[in-house]
Structure formats: structure tokens, C-alpha cells
């Protein structure tokens, strides 16, 4: 048997997957529409600042079509978040609406944000209105009140009346009405940036090694938006090859670190494409009649893998997964009996899998 031992890639899997996230706050998705990235940038920046000061994590996506409540819910579900804000820009106003779901995933609310006429302060005013409305919606859905963040106490938000042009008469003493109570804010929640998957797969390919079933296990971490990093293990695939009166029992296993990108086709269905690199192991235990002697050996090879799949949602956190992958190993492992090569690793090595996925 021939090949090289690639021992350092599994360590890389663990380092990438287990490195800590910078924030454990509840994530809010901003769905931006109605203009170019440059035109939407001011309101996105203002809204992001208000949400970060309120203790949220923020991600954003720009869409070509004007969103409605259903498409906003689909986008939030695809990113596994519990809250989203649609921002719609027109020539005359900024408008939008807020979507959120309760902690059990059973009740959703959609509320429109009061439009703001285009002006120098429109982005700031809209950001304040949208953030306050989001907090009110989350309170209505039963989220408990969090402790106010230091960032929100350090910077006082601009007064909306000033943005509208209101002022006091210069010869009258300033009026000091009691401050309005601070709106209740949503609490930090468990991050929705991880997913655990398990399933069964069939692995095989041209080359003479046995095609067989095996188990798969994966741990995924969101990198941002629709991008995920995933560590996947599959194996062992058991089989055997024969040559005359000799035989060799084989077992294959692989570990891969890959990137995936997903997109929604429907509210209940998400498709994805993935590619990555890892290691492949082929183990052999030979048996032979005297005077021949069987040997045990193993070969480790580098592997590159790419594939596509779909996730069929059966709840807010659960999905059934289907996928197909093709892989290429280097060097190509082989099984030798009595000096003759009787089997090689498949090129391509094919994998078809079905399983379940839980995201939190």
C-alpha cells in the first residue's frame, strides 16, 4: 500500500469550528430594498448603530424586489433569526416594517414602521422609529426586559421633534416635560449561529472498493448571512476485495471542513452548495492461506469535496437534509494483494446522504 499521512487537517477543523464568536446577542436581519447599496448605506448604518446600542447583533442583506411580510419571514427563517426589519427606500420616503417571533416559535407579529419623508435626518429618525418598534413588538411577544446596555446610556438619541423642525419660542422659558419611559428592549438570546446534523450516507465510486452505507455527523457555525462553516465526519464504510485465495477487509472514513452557501426556494425549502477540503483514510486487513501472510495497513490522503443539497424545514429549528457530493483524493490509495493492485479509491469518490439538522 502507498500514500502519505496527512495528520494536521483534523486539528484545523477543531480550531475553526470552536473559536469563540464575538457576540451572543439576538441577531436582527436588515432586509434592504429600493435603491443601490450607496443609497441605502446611510439608513443601514444608522439602524445598525441603534440596534447595536440596544444589545442586538446585526446582519443585513440587499434584495432586488420590494419585500412583503411573507418574504421577510422567509428571509429571517433562512437565517435562523427571531427578528427582522425591512427597509424600503423611495424617492420621497423611507418606510418598512418589523417582523418577530416569540421564544417558542409559535406566534409572529408584523408591524409597519411609520414612514419618514426624505430629508437630511431621515435615516436617523427612521432608525430610531424602527428600533423602538422592534422593542415594543418583542415585549408584546413576551420577551423579558433586559438591562440597558452601556452603549445606549452613553449616547443620547436625537429628538424626533427636532428632526421634524419643531422649536420653542425664544422669549418663553424652556419647557421640560417629564421624560418618556424608555421602551422595553428585547433581551439577549441564545445565538442562532450553530447547527448540528446527523444522517446516513452511501459512499463509493469507480476503482474496485466496496460501495456501502455509513453514518455522518456535522457541526456548523454561521460566518455571516447565508455563509456557514461546517466540519463533517463520515465512516466507516466496510467492505472487502478478493484475489484468488486471498482477501482483504477494507474500511474507509473521511473528515472534511467546508464552506456552504444557502438560498431559499420556498418558505419550507432551502438549497445549498458546499465545497471543502479534508482527509480520507483507507484501512486494510489482509488474510491469506499459507505460505502467504496477511498484513494490516492504512493510508491517509488529502481530499477535496464539492456538492449540492436541500434542507426541507419541518419546524423553526428542525430540517430534513438531502445532499450529494463528489470528492477527489490525492494520492489515490490502493489495495495490493500478492504484488497486484486489486482496488483503488474511487475517482471521483461519490457520497449521497440523508439526515436531520437542528439549528440554534
C-alpha positions, 0 to 999 in steps of 0.5 A: 500500500502507498500514500502519505499521512496527512495528520494536521487537517483534523486539528484545523477543523477543531480550531475553526469550528470552536473559536469563540464568536464575538457576540451572543446577542439576538441577531436582527436581519436588515432586509434592504430594498429600493435603491443601490447599496450607496443609497441605502448605506446611510439608513443601514448604518444608522439602524445598525448603530441603534440596534447595536446600542440596544444589545442586538447583533446585526446582519443585513442583506440587499434584495432586488424586489420590494419585500412583503411580510411573507418574504421577510419571514422567509428571509429571517427563517433562512437565517435562523433569526427571531427578528427582522426589519425591512427597509424600503427606500423611495424617492420621497420616503423611507418606510418598512416594517418589523417582523418577530417571533416569540421564544417558542416559535409559535406566534409572529407579529408584523408591524409597519414602521411609520414612514419618514419623508426624505430629508437630511435626518431621515435615516436617523429618525427612521432608525430610531422609529424602527428600533423602538418598534422592534422593542415594543413588538418583542415585549408584546411577544413576551420577551423579558426586559433586559438591562440597558446596555452601556452603549445606549446610556452613553449616547443620547438619541436625537429628538424626533421633534427636532428632526421634524423642525419643531422649536420653542419660542425664544422669549418663553422659558424652556419647557421640560416635560417629564421624560418618556419611559424608555421602551422595553428592549428585547433581551439577549438570546441564545445565538442562532449561529450553530447547527448540528446534523446527523444522517446516513450516507452511501459512499463509493465510486469507480476503482474496485472498493466496496460501495456501502452505507455509513453514518455522518455527523456535522457541526456548523457555525454561521460566518455571516448571512447565508455563509456557514462553516461546517466540519463533517465526519463520515465512516466507516464504510466496510467492505472487502476485495478478493484475489484468488485465495486471498482477501482483504477487509477494507474500511474507509472514513473521511473528515472534511471542513467546508464552506456552504452557501444557502438560498431559499426556494420556498418558505419550507425549502432551502438549497445549498452548495458546499465545497471543502477540503479534508482527509480520507483514510483507507484501512486494510486487513489482509488474510491469506492461506499459507505460505502467504501472510496477511498484513494490516495497513492504512493510508491517509490522503488529502481530499477535496469535496464539492456538492449540492443539497436541500434542507426541507424545514419541518419546524423553526429549528428542525430540517430534513437534509438531502445532499450529494457530493463528489470528492477527489483524493490525492494520492489515490490509495490502493489495495495490493494483494500478492504484488497486484493492485486489486482496488483503488479509491474511487475517482471521483469518490461519490457520497449521497446522504440523508439526515436531520439538522437542528439549528440554534 
